[in-house]
Amino acid sequence: MLVHFFGATRTTTGSMYLLEINGRRLLLECGLFQGRRDESIERNRNFPFDPKQVDAMVLSHAHIDHCGNLPNLCRQGYDGNIFCTFATRDLASIMLEDSAGIQKDDAEFVSKKRAKQGLPPVEPLYTAADAEKALRQFVTLNYDRPFPVLDGVTVTFRDAGHILGAAQVVLDIREGGRNFRYLFSGDIGRGDDDILRDPQRVEDVDYLQIEATYGGREHSLKVNAEEEACRLVCDTLKKGGKVIIPAFSVGRTQQMVYTLNQLTDAGRLPRVPIFVDSPLSVNATEVYRLHPECFNDEIYRFLREKTNPFGMENLTYIREVAHSMKLNDLKEPAIIISASGMAEAGRIRHHLKNNIGNPVNLVLFIGYCAEHTLGAQIKSGRSPVNIFGEPYEVRARVASVDAYSGHADKNELRRYVELLTGDIKKISVIHGEESQCLAFAETLRAVKPDAEIIVPQYKETVSI
């Protein structure tokens, strides 16, 4: 078996891995590469393989860096099944439609700039029709239900505890007279999540491909983070300020809404207006409510015995642009949660533009911001920052609480590996900036001294 590493190698974006088994080709993930514009356009438009030659495709979860280039893959000739969990399919349906809108807007923006230079327009990477067509190829299965995908290859999804529907992908392979188990971790959750179940333990693993987003870092304790977030938000509201929270539409938004719900019910937060201003976030929250089978026991009981964990009287979900624009005129204290979490796109940029210059306001980051993104610049203390091409002084208070991350940190990843059973012969470390991957590789050499530990480069091929 050969594994071609075509994305998320020594970086956290563009997950894509092509496996050659028994003369057939299996693709794991098909994520959008998000980085510098020219490189992103080149890598997303042109696959390093022929999509028509792929025989089957498996998707671990619905984040855009894992599923975002599927419409392009199918448009370029892949016509096979896309296997995933039920919740992943439902989330991907809204994520890909939203992504198609972003591709359209981006192409229009670039085309206008090119027109001024006398250059022809550019086409979007894909359209909403392309996204809808790709969704027809999705085939859904639940956790713990083995299913054949190719001759000699059976896949089983195990809960990854990362976002709704996220899965570890267990591949049981029969090749050349031998049988072995290859585990692709997908993105691994922290465990002890407010909403989701803990990552499941996988048995009898022979080969492991594991993410390392935080492979060299420790998150703060969740209980401390909740105290810190509560203190920061209360301080801001008492001063009459607004709290602006950039949050990913899937996962972090629902986590934050649930946390604010609990804090308000406990009387620890004043009942100020809370707005979730993102059509995608609104749609994603509705999908969450449709899949209680993914919830942990505590929130499942809360849902059955009390009320909607993602709703309260002072909470408003906003889809319409006109309603969103009215938030610009808000004078009283309020909390605004808006996408995207890295502040690279979406309505959050408007809220930052309108509020980042006021020292009584707070910009609270609750998730990962990749290098070079607007969120990373604000977090690092840069001022001014460019928003919509114009410089804005950062006078608002800026804070970050990383315990709400959906990714396991280095200690949680280590514990995940320690709980796996089997004689693991080789481990590939992916989906992390180079420093994080290399740091976690060193951790793994101590945990699994008999295993070969590698940190693949882009387009590297590994033999199994």
VENZI-V625664 format. One line per field, one symbol per residue. ss: DSSP state (H for helix, E for strand, C for the rest). phi: phi as a letter, one per 20 degrees, with the letter a starting at -180 (. if undefined). burial: + if it has 24 or more other ideal C-beta (glycine too) atoms within 12 Angstrom, else -. A space follows every 50 residues. Layout:
ss=???
phi=???
burial=???
This chain:
ss=CEEEECCCCCCCCCCCEEEEECCEEEEECCCCCCCCHHHHHHHHHCCCCC HHHCCEEECCCCCHHHHCCHHHHHHCCCCCCEEECHHHHHHHHHHHHHHH HHHHHHHHHHHHHHHHCCCCCCCCCCCHHHHHHHHCCEEECCCCCCEEEE CCEEEEEEECCCCCCCEEEEEEEEECCEEEEEEECCCCCCCCCCCECCCC CCCCCCEEEEECCECCCCCCCHHHHHHHHHHHHHHHHHCCCEEEEECCCC CHHHHHHHHHHHHHHCCCCCCCEEEEECHHHHHHHHHHHHCHHHECHHHH HHHHHCCCCCCCCCEEEECCHHHHHHHHHCCCCEEEEECCCCCCCCCHHH HHHHHCCCCCCEEEECCCCCCCCHHHHHHCCCCCEEECCEEECCCCEEEE CHHHCCCCEHHHHHHHHHHCCCCCCEEEEECCCHHHHHHHHHHHHHHCCC CEEECCCCCCEEEC
phi=.ddeedaldlbdcmgacdddclmdcdddmbefecafgffffffffdfebe gfeeebbcdeaefffdcfdggfgffepfcefdeaeffffffffeffffff ffffffffffffffffemdffdefgadfffffffffefcdbefmdgbfdb fncddcecgdmecgnfcedededdblnccbdddefmeeffnlffdeffgf fddledccccfbgdfccdffffffffffffffffgfffeneddddfbffd offfffffffgffffemecfeefdcddagffffffffgfecffeefffff fgffddbffdbbfedceddfffffffffefdegadcdbeefemebnfgff ffgecfedfeecddecbfcfgmfggfffffnfbfceclndfcfedffdcc cefegedfeffffffgffefdoefebcddclaggffffffgfgffefcfe eedccfegmfdded
burial=+-+++++++++++++++++++--++++++++++++----++-+++-+++- +--+++++++++++++++++++++++-+-+++++++++++++++++++++ ++++-++--+-------------+++++-++-+++-+++++-+---+-++ -++++++++++++++++++++++-+----++++++++++++-++++++++ ++--+++++++++++++-+--+--++-+++-+++-++---++++++++++ ++++++++++++++----++-++++++++++++++++++-++++++--+- --+-----++++--++++-----+--+--+--++++++++++++++++++ ++++++-+--+++++++++++++++++++-----+-+----+-+-+++++ ++++++++++-+++-++-++-+-+++++++++++-++++++-++--++-- +-++++-+---+-+
